[in-house]
Amino acid sequence: MKLAASSGTPFASLLLSLSLLPLGILLRASALRDEAQDIPARAAQAEVTRPSPPEKDYAFVVGVGRYAEGWPTFPDAESGVREVGAALRRLGFKVKLLVNPKRSELLKGFQRFLDDVQSKGGRAVVYFAGHEFVLNPPNETPRTYLVLPKTPSPHLLMGSPGDAKARLDVSAVNYEEIVPALERIKG
């Protein structure tokens, strides 16, 4: 049985941007760690201009840099998301910032973010800095998970796909479950 995992490379920046049009186009950007280290610095130094007229803008910014169980640390995630959050605030975004969150904290915060965007309209940005894990069991669609501080070691996830999925479903966040929620608010 063969599983593919991207456990050694951080999912440096997952940027889901719905800001091109009011809740417009969904974009997933993944960068290598070296490239991702420059993103917060560029965001902090960027000259920012605000569209006119002002809109209701929301950002959900998450960084995971410390892991409990065998994942390499990603120290730039913590400082980077703070810089990205600050840059978005300067643009007028209402920012929800989470650093090394528990799974329940992330899911509750994400639901509040979705509720705000749905009820008040405007633009939305989701930014994630941390590791990803791709579960790719034979004869099934691969699943990408955002790795959180309590996600089991990648070595423990290399057993049977059923066991790995069960462990990931309670300790990480399935990317494929986030995207449909964002697509529903594009409405």
Summary of the structure (lengths in Angstrom):
residues: 187
radius of gyration: 16.6
end to end distance: 40.7
largest distance: 55.4
contacts: 600
relative contact order: 0.23
helix: 39%
strand: 21%
